[in-house]
Amino acid sequence: MRVPLSWLNEFVQVDDIPVEELAERLTLAGLEVEEIERIGDWWDPERIRVGEVLKVEKHPNADRLVLATVEYGTGEPLTVVTGAPNVRPGMKVAFATVGATVINGYSEAREKIKLKPAKLRGVRSEGMVLSERELGLSDEHEGILELPDDAPVGTPLCDYLGDTVLEIAILPNIARCMSIWGVAREVAALYKRPLKTPSTDWPREALGEPIEGKVEIVIEDPDKCPRFTASLITNVEVKPSPFWMQRRLILCGMRPINNIVDITNYVMLETGEPLHAFDYDKLVERARRTGRETPRIIMRQAREGETLVTLDDVERRLTPNDILVTDTAGILSIAGIMGGAETEVSDATRNVLLEAASWNFLSIRRSMVYHNIFSEAAKRFSRGVHPALAEIGNRRAALLMHQLAGGTIADGMVDNYPAPPPTVVVEMDLDFIARLLGVEFSAEEATDILQRLEFTVEPLDERRLRVTVPDHRMDIEGQADLAEELVRIYGLDRLPSTLLADELPPLRPYRDHLLTERTRDLLVGAGLQEIISYALTTPEAEGRLRLDGDVLPDEAYVALLNPSSRERRVMRRTLLVSLVEALQRNIHHHDRVALFEVGFVYHRREGERLPDEILRVGIAMTGPVEPPTWLNPTPPAADYFAVKGVLDELFAHLHVAERITFAPAEHPTLQPGRTAAILLDGERIGVVGEMHPLVREANDLPAQRIALAEFDLRPVLAAVPDGYRIRAVPRVPAVIEDIAIIVDEATPAAEVERVIREAGGSVLADVHLFDVYQGEPLPEGTKSLAYRLTYQAEETLTDEAAAAIRQRIVQALADQLGATLRSA
């Protein structure tokens, strides 16, 4: 939230506090100041001043230029040449004399330039009347900046128009500070200064006829709408807001529209109560279409199939979760979020019905996310606005409409308040507070701090207080919350540092955690990069991973009640959806992408409140398997074998390789013939393969091989032995020989390796498949597998001993697999 200090100063004096000190105090109190923006701090006070145009004359040599004579409070008036279409005599302007630094309004780079005297079409110009862009206030450059009529001529512009804006991060626990008044409360408490309140009293001369009989308010569900107030302002004049209001709205990041709409936005920023202004005459017209003379405003939930065109001209399909403001003719607005286009205020509006209400924050949050409308009103209502604020906001806005739009306020206010929230009272034990904070507060100190925060405090005894919580503090429920308030104002930086008095508990290793970290280290060592992604996704995203494109309903997932976005509304059922999202973000920026994630997937359990949380490993590889070098300028692309090689290395280093096998399989994301199931002791724990081209196309990925793997990690960790045998470094050289065998093309290489290892016994130290071949001159339906065998014994092997082992292996392959030795 943007907080101009000039506006804040109207509620609590801050102009004598250094800005950096104020920002630090607020940050330590929980209002994190993210940025300090200084408006006009670079304007030269001697050369950029408030000026007044005395006269405007035609340029003798140019049709589109004029000569403006400007009084600026110092010396004789100066004449400048300008092409501004809105310059006129009597106009107050921002005036810069020669030597001033301004922004080049005709440059996209917006660099600063120093004004020099110049001749324009033969006439000397001694300065410049400035636009908002030339002052750095906005991109507006169509005309010069027009200042209010009461702007004092000669005043340095930095004093008149300069300001400092604090950008404050409004975290969920400080929603009460989403207003200038709310921030002022905190400053007043921190600095022990008096706090002013917004003026809400309606003067007698502003009042007209009683409001009774002008409008009826009906609330169908008080739980969804605890309070609804309405006031009527008649005979308003819709026109631009005064300069000071427009300026404050702009500083807060809002666009001025007209005085009526601007007042509703202004009061929302000032008090924290969002409001909505209806064209009352349009409401009356709608009522008459249904046989009524006056509007009947009804708060209810939406019905299936209803739609509404909102103020942004978007037709929105409503859901039963939405709360609506309606009348007898139909829907007026989505409550607390955005109004409808039919009854909005226009230049022709003469009578305004002003709404200020309170809504169920959970309902507003659901609707806000569903409709993707993050309006300023929705941001506030979704975090909770106390019903008591509705009357304050309504009265304040009605008063401003009288002052700034000339309206007459109907005497009284329609106030339907069926569900006032109970007053929160907390008994606070100061001994408990001391144990919690490590700081002793006396009853007097605690009372002083809490009263500065507008709590009502009554002593019960020397160490106990009864604390009544003010309306705007919807976050206070118990003693721990009051302890936080005490320490915020006392100062977190003043808390003493203490050492733990108790003996530290023994640190016992957690086997699964250590092995999970070992898995991460091994995958990084294999050249992969770890990602940590959202566990939230959409059924549509997972549906795009299926060749058939089937999308499971939300009910098949663990769904969030209040998702922050429709793109993050269910818990993922597979890591592949997160890996594909990461590929989409990275594949166009890098030739090689090799990622892995160790994370949970979530599967619903029928009849159970809690889901299965399954720990899995996911891998995605595409592009070259390694960076190109001069030896290998075009390394091969990652494919099924690249990912399987990573898995082989992982399982080998975890000492479970002998229990892992791979078998041909099918998977809705992967390409047939390039997909294998990962089996642990014959039980399927995962899958590895290459993404199907149609799935790749459905996810907007480029036409290149993408290899994927996903498996359950916990069964693997359970299979990791607590200990394993190691062998001494060999003292004699190994014997290495190659054999090539011919087997049926359906025979898995893993099965061939198993037979080789069993037949080779302990002397066979390593088996490495280095070639696979099919085609002439091999018989049809067969393939050739070439292996490099490494024999390692404690004593040097003779040729005869090596040949005997080889013969034993060849015979076993023939007996068990029908394999034959391939001749040269």
Residue pairs with C-beta under 8 A, 6 or more apart in sequence:
1 167
1 168
1 170
1 177
1 178
1 183
1 252
2 37
2 165
2 166
2 167
2 168
2 251
2 252
2 253
3 165
3 166
3 167
3 168
3 180
3 183
3 252
4 163
4 164
4 165
4 248
4 251
4 252
5 14
5 15
5 19
5 163
5 164
5 165
5 166
6 163
6 164
7 180
7 248
7 251
7 270
8 14
8 180
8 183
8 184
8 187
9 15
10 180
10 196
11 180
11 181
11 184
11 188
11 195
11 196
11 197
11 198
12 184
12 187
12 188
12 191
12 193
12 194
12 195
12 196
13 193
14 22
14 187
17 191
19 36
19 164
19 166
20 36
22 166
22 187
23 33
23 36
23 166
24 33
25 190
25 191
26 32
26 33
26 166
26 168
26 183
26 186
26 187
26 190
27 33
28 488
28 491
28 492
28 493
29 186
29 190
29 488
29 489
30 171
30 173
30 174
30 488
31 168
31 169
31 170
31 174
31 177
31 183
31 186
32 168
32 169
32 171
33 166
33 167
33 168
33 169
34 167
34 168
34 169
35 166
35 167
36 164
36 165
36 166
36 167
37 164
37 165
37 166
37 167
38 162
38 163
38 164
38 165
39 137
39 161
39 162
39 163
39 164
39 165
39 251
40 135
40 136
40 157
40 158
40 161
40 162
40 163
41 158
41 162
42 101
42 112
42 136
43 135
43 156
43 157
43 158
43 162
44 99
44 100
44 101
45 156
45 157
45 158
45 159
46 156
47 96
47 97
47 98
47 99
47 100
47 115
48 94
48 95
48 96
48 97
48 100
48 102
48 130
48 156
48 157
48 158
49 72
49 73
49 74
49 94
49 95
49 97
49 153
49 154
49 155
49 156
49 157
50 72
50 73
50 92
50 93
50 94
50 95
50 147
50 151
50 152
50 153
50 154
50 155
50 156
50 157
50 160
51 70
51 71
51 72
51 73
51 92
51 93
51 94
51 95
51 129
51 153
52 70
52 71
52 72
52 90
52 91
52 92
52 93
52 153
53 68
53 69
53 70
53 87
53 88
53 89
53 90
53 91
53 93
53 129
54 69
54 70
54 71
54 77
54 89
55 68
55 69
55 89
56 66
56 67
56 68
56 69
56 87
56 88
56 89
57 66
57 67
57 69
58 66
58 67
59 65
59 66
59 67
59 81
59 120
59 121
59 123
60 121
60 122
60 123
61 121
61 122
61 123
62 120
62 121
64 83
65 81
65 82
65 83
65 120
65 121
66 81
66 82
66 83
66 87
67 79
67 80
67 81
67 123
68 79
68 80
68 81
68 82
68 87
68 129
69 77
69 78
69 79
70 77
70 78
70 79
70 80
70 93
70 95
70 127
70 129
71 77
71 153
72 78
72 95
72 97
72 127
72 153
72 154
73 153
73 154
73 155
74 154
78 97
78 126
78 127
79 123
79 124
79 125
79 126
80 125
80 126
80 127
80 128
80 129
81 120
81 121
81 123
81 125
82 128
82 129
82 144
84 129
84 131
84 143
84 144
85 142
85 143
86 142
86 143
86 144
86 146
87 93
87 129
87 143
87 144
91 146
92 146
92 147
92 148
92 149
92 151
92 153
93 129
93 130
93 144
93 145
93 146
93 147
94 129
94 130
94 135
94 144
94 145
94 147
94 157
94 161
95 127
95 128
95 129
95 130
96 102
96 115
96 127
96 128
96 130
96 134
97 115
97 126
97 127
98 115
98 116
98 117
98 126
98 127
99 114
99 115
100 114
100 115
100 127
100 128
101 112
101 113
101 114
101 115
102 112
102 113
102 115
102 128
102 130
102 134
102 135
103 110
103 111
103 112
103 113
103 133
103 134
103 135
103 136
104 110
104 111
104 112
104 113
104 134
105 131
105 133
105 134
105 141
110 133
110 136
115 127
115 128
117 124
117 125
117 126
118 124
118 125
119 125
128 134
129 144
130 144
130 145
131 140
131 141
131 142
131 143
131 144
131 145
132 138
132 139
132 140
132 141
132 145
133 139
133 140
133 141
134 141
135 145
135 157
135 161
137 145
137 250
138 250
146 243
147 160
147 161
147 243
148 242
148 243
148 244
151 160
152 160
161 247
163 251
165 251
168 177
168 183
170 177
170 178
172 383
173 475
174 475
175 380
175 383
175 384
175 474
175 475
176 182
176 185
176 272
176 472
176 473
176 474
176 475
177 183
177 185
177 186
178 272
178 379
178 380
178 383
179 268
179 269
179 270
179 271
179 272
180 269
180 270
181 197
181 198
181 270
181 271
181 272
182 272
182 472
184 195
184 196
185 195
185 453
185 454
185 472
187 193
188 194
188 195
188 452
189 449
189 452
189 453
189 489
190 489
192 452
198 267
198 270
198 271
198 392
198 396
199 396
199 399
200 392
200 395
200 396
200 399
201 395
201 399
202 395
202 398
202 399
202 402
202 409
206 399
206 402
206 408
206 409
207 408
207 409
207 410
207 411
208 234
208 408
208 409
208 410
208 411
209 410
209 411
210 410
210 411
210 412
211 230
211 231
211 232
211 410
211 411
211 412
211 413
211 414
212 412
213 294
214 232
214 294
214 410
214 414
215 230
215 232
215 283
215 294
215 295
215 296
215 297
215 353
215 414
216 294
216 295
216 296
216 297
216 414
217 228
217 230
217 297
217 299
217 414
217 416
218 296
218 297
218 298
218 299
218 416
219 225
219 228
219 299
219 416
219 418
220 298
220 299
220 300
220 301
221 299
221 300
221 301
222 418
222 419
223 360
223 419
224 299
224 301
224 323
224 335
224 359
224 360
224 363
225 299
225 323
225 335
225 357
225 358
225 359
225 360
226 358
226 360
226 387
226 417
226 418
226 419
226 420
226 421
227 357
227 358
227 387
227 390
227 415
227 416
227 417
227 418
227 419
227 420
228 297
228 299
228 355
228 357
228 358
228 390
228 415
228 416
229 355
229 356
229 357
229 390
229 391
229 394
229 413
229 414
229 415
229 416
230 297
230 353
230 354
230 355
230 356
230 394
230 413
230 414
231 353
231 354
231 394
231 395
231 398
231 409
231 410
231 413
231 414
232 280
232 351
232 352
232 353
232 354
232 409
232 410
233 351
233 352
233 354
233 398
233 401
233 402
233 405
233 407
233 408
233 409
233 410
234 280
234 350
234 351
234 352
234 407
234 408
234 410
235 350
235 351
235 406
235 407
235 408
236 260
236 349
236 350
236 351
236 352
236 401
236 405
236 406
236 407
237 259
237 405
237 406
237 407
238 258
238 259
238 260
238 345
238 346
238 347
238 348
238 349
238 405
239 258
239 259
239 405
240 246
240 256
240 258
240 259
241 249
241 256
241 258
241 259
241 262
241 263
241 404
242 259
242 404
245 256
245 259
245 262
245 263
245 266
245 404
246 256
246 262
248 266
248 269
249 255
249 256
249 262
249 265
249 266
249 269
250 256
252 269
254 265
254 269
254 376
256 262
258 345
258 347
259 401
259 404
259 405
260 277
260 345
260 349
260 352
260 401
260 405
261 277
261 345
263 277
263 397
263 400
263 401
263 404
263 405
264 274
264 275
264 276
264 277
264 354
264 397
265 376
266 400
267 273
267 275
267 393
267 396
267 397
267 400
268 274
268 275
268 376
268 377
268 380
268 393
269 376
270 396
271 389
271 392
271 393
271 396
272 380
272 385
272 389
272 393
272 472
273 356
273 380
273 385
273 389
273 390
273 392
273 393
273 394
274 336
274 356
274 376
274 377
274 380
274 381
274 385
274 393
275 354
275 355
275 356
275 393
275 394
275 397
276 325
276 333
276 339
276 354
276 355
276 377
277 345
277 352
277 353
277 354
277 355
278 332
278 339
278 343
278 344
278 345
278 352
278 353
278 354
278 355
279 343
279 344
279 345
279 346
279 349
279 351
279 352
279 353
280 295
280 351
280 352
280 353
281 349
281 350
281 351
282 342
282 343
283 295
283 297
283 327
283 332
283 343
283 353
284 293
284 294
284 295
286 295
286 327
286 328
286 329
286 330
286 342
286 343
287 293
287 294
287 295
287 296
287 327
287 328
287 329
289 329
290 328
290 329
292 328
295 327
295 328
295 353
296 327
296 328
297 325
297 326
297 327
297 332
297 355
298 325
298 326
298 327
298 328
299 323
299 324
299 325
299 326
299 335
299 357
300 323
300 324
300 326
301 320
301 321
301 322
301 323
301 324
302 318
302 319
302 320
302 321
302 322
302 323
302 324
302 331
303 318
303 320
304 319
304 320
305 317
306 317
306 318
306 324
306 331
307 315
307 316
307 317
307 318
308 315
308 316
308 318
308 324
308 331
308 333
308 334
308 340
309 315
309 316
309 340
309 341
309 342
310 316
310 333
310 334
310 338
310 339
310 340
310 341
310 373
311 338
311 339
311 340
311 341
311 344
312 338
313 341
316 334
316 371
318 324
318 331
318 334
319 367
319 370
321 363
321 366
321 367
321 370
322 334
322 335
322 363
322 367
322 370
322 371
323 334
323 335
323 336
323 359
323 360
323 363
323 364
323 367
324 331
324 332
324 333
324 334
324 335
325 331
325 332
325 333
325 334
325 335
325 355
326 332
331 340
332 339
332 340
332 342
332 343
333 339
333 340
334 367
334 371
334 373
335 357
335 359
335 364
336 357
336 359
336 364
336 367
336 377
336 378
336 381
336 382
337 364
337 367
337 368
337 371
337 373
337 375
337 377
337 378
337 381
338 373
338 375
338 377
338 378
345 352
352 401
352 407
354 394
354 397
354 398
354 401
355 394
356 389
356 390
356 391
356 393
356 394
356 397
357 390
358 385
358 386
358 387
358 389
358 390
359 381
359 385
361 381
361 382
361 383
361 384
361 385
362 562
364 378
364 381
364 382
365 382
365 562
366 561
366 562
367 373
367 378
368 374
368 375
368 378
368 379
368 382
369 562
369 563
369 564
369 565
369 566
370 566
372 565
372 566
384 474
386 421
386 471
386 472
386 474
387 417
387 419
387 420
387 421
388 471
388 472
389 471
389 472
391 413
391 415
394 413
395 413
398 407
398 409
399 409
401 407
401 409
402 408
402 409
423 468
423 469
424 468
424 469
424 473
424 476
424 477
425 466
425 467
425 468
425 469
426 466
426 467
426 469
426 476
426 477
426 478
426 479
426 481
426 482
427 460
427 464
427 465
427 466
427 467
427 479
428 446
428 464
428 465
428 466
428 467
428 479
428 482
429 463
429 464
429 479
430 440
430 441
430 442
430 443
430 446
430 463
430 464
430 465
431 463
432 479
433 441
433 446
433 479
433 482
433 483
433 486
434 440
434 441
436 479
436 480
436 483
437 483
437 486
437 487
437 495
438 495
438 496
438 498
439 487
439 490
439 495
439 496
441 449
441 486
441 490
443 459
443 462
443 463
443 465
446 457
446 465
446 486
447 457
447 459
447 465
449 485
449 486
449 489
449 490
450 457
450 465
450 467
450 482
450 485
450 486
451 457
452 489
453 470
453 473
453 485
453 489
454 470
454 472
454 473
455 467
455 468
455 469
455 470
455 473
455 485
456 467
456 468
456 470
457 465
457 466
457 467
457 468
458 465
458 466
458 468
459 465
459 466
460 466
467 482
469 476
475 481
476 482
476 485
487 495
511 717
512 714
512 717
515 654
515 717
515 720
516 598
516 615
516 713
516 717
518 654
519 598
519 617
519 650
519 654
519 713
519 716
519 717
520 530
520 598
522 649
522 650
522 653
522 654
523 530
523 596
523 617
523 619
523 646
523 650
524 530
526 646
526 649
526 650
527 594
527 626
527 646
528 594
528 595
528 596
528 619
528 621
528 646
529 594
529 595
529 596
530 595
530 596
530 597
530 598
531 578
531 579
531 582
531 595
531 596
531 597
532 597
532 599
533 578
533 579
533 581
533 582
533 597
533 599
534 568
534 578
535 571
535 572
535 578
535 599
535 600
535 601
535 602
536 560
536 563
536 568
536 569
536 570
536 571
536 572
537 567
537 568
537 570
537 571
537 572
537 577
537 578
537 581
538 566
538 567
538 568
538 569
538 570
539 551
539 552
539 553
539 554
539 556
539 557
539 570
540 551
541 567
541 577
541 580
541 581
542 551
542 552
542 572
542 573
542 574
542 577
543 549
543 550
543 551
543 552
544 580
544 695
544 698
544 699
545 574
545 576
545 577
545 580
545 668
545 669
545 695
545 699
546 668
546 669
546 695
547 668
547 669
547 692
547 694
547 695
548 668
549 698
554 569
554 570
556 604
557 570
557 571
557 573
557 602
557 604
558 570
558 571
558 602
558 603
558 604
558 611
559 569
559 570
559 571
560 568
560 569
560 570
560 571
563 569
571 601
571 602
571 611
572 578
572 601
572 602
573 601
573 602
573 603
574 601
574 616
574 618
574 710
575 597
575 599
575 601
575 616
575 617
575 618
575 710
576 618
576 620
576 669
576 708
576 710
578 597
578 599
578 618
579 595
579 597
579 618
579 619
579 620
579 708
580 620
580 699
580 701
582 595
582 620
583 593
583 595
583 620
583 622
583 699
583 701
583 706
584 699
584 700
584 701
586 593
586 595
587 593
587 622
587 623
587 701
587 702
588 702
590 623
591 623
591 624
592 622
592 623
592 624
592 625
592 626
592 627
592 638
593 620
593 621
593 622
593 623
594 620
594 621
594 622
594 623
594 638
595 619
595 620
595 621
596 617
596 618
596 619
596 620
597 617
597 618
598 615
598 616
598 617
598 713
599 615
599 616
599 618
600 613
600 614
600 615
600 616
601 613
601 614
601 616
602 611
602 612
602 613
602 614
603 611
603 612
603 614
604 611
604 612
605 611
605 612
614 712
614 714
615 712
615 713
615 714
616 686
616 710
616 711
616 712
616 713
617 686
617 709
617 710
617 711
617 713
618 708
618 709
618 710
619 643
619 646
619 647
619 707
619 708
619 709
619 710
620 706
620 707
620 708
621 638
621 642
621 643
621 646
621 706
621 707
621 708
622 637
622 638
622 704
622 705
622 706
622 707
623 637
623 638
623 704
624 634
624 635
624 636
624 637
624 638
625 635
625 636
625 637
625 638
625 642
626 632
626 635
627 635
628 634
628 635
636 642
637 704
637 705
638 705
638 706
638 707
639 674
639 690
639 705
639 707
640 674
640 675
640 676
640 688
640 689
640 690
640 707
642 707
643 688
643 707
643 708
643 709
644 662
644 676
644 688
644 709
646 709
647 660
647 678
647 688
647 709
647 711
648 657
651 657
651 660
651 716
654 716
654 720
655 720
655 721
655 724
656 680
656 716
656 719
656 720
656 721
659 680
659 681
659 719
660 678
660 679
660 680
661 679
661 682
661 750
662 676
662 677
662 678
662 679
662 688
662 748
662 750
663 676
663 677
663 679
663 748
664 675
664 676
664 677
664 748
665 675
665 676
665 677
665 684
665 687
665 689
666 672
666 675
667 675
667 687
667 689
669 691
669 692
669 695
669 708
670 687
670 689
670 690
670 691
670 692
670 708
671 689
671 690
671 691
671 692
671 693
674 689
674 690
675 687
675 688
675 689
675 690
676 687
676 688
676 689
677 684
677 686
677 687
678 684
678 685
678 686
678 687
678 688
678 709
678 711
679 685
680 715
680 716
680 719
681 719
683 715
685 711
685 712
685 715
685 716
686 709
686 710
686 711
686 712
687 709
687 710
687 711
688 707
688 708
688 709
688 711
689 707
689 708
689 709
690 705
690 706
690 707
690 708
691 701
691 705
691 706
691 707
691 708
693 703
696 702
696 703
696 706
697 703
730 792
731 794
732 793
732 794
732 795
732 796
733 796
734 765
734 790
734 791
734 792
735 790
735 791
735 792
735 797
735 802
736 788
736 789
736 790
736 791
737 788
737 789
737 791
737 802
737 806
738 770
738 786
738 787
738 788
738 789
739 786
739 787
739 789
739 806
739 809
739 810
739 821
740 771
740 784
740 785
740 786
740 787
740 821
740 822
741 752
741 784
741 785
741 787
741 810
741 813
741 819
741 820
741 821
741 822
742 778
742 779
742 782
742 783
742 784
742 819
742 820
742 821
742 822
743 752
743 782
743 783
743 785
743 813
743 817
743 818
743 819
744 781
744 782
744 783
744 817
744 818
745 774
745 781
745 782
745 783
747 783
747 817
747 819
749 769
749 772
749 785
751 817
752 785
752 787
752 813
752 817
752 819
753 767
753 769
753 787
755 809
755 812
755 813
755 816
755 817
756 764
756 767
756 787
756 789
756 809
756 812
756 813
757 764
757 767
758 812
759 808
759 809
759 811
759 812
759 813
760 767
760 789
760 791
760 805
760 808
760 809
761 805
763 791
763 792
763 793
763 797
763 805
764 789
764 790
764 791
764 805
764 809
765 790
765 791
765 792
766 788
766 789
766 790
767 787
767 788
767 789
767 790
768 787
768 788
768 790
769 785
769 786
769 787
770 786
770 787
770 788
771 784
771 785
771 786
772 783
772 784
772 785
772 786
773 783
773 784
773 786
774 782
774 783
774 784
778 784
784 822
789 806
789 809
791 797
791 802
791 805
793 801
810 819
810 821
813 819
814 820
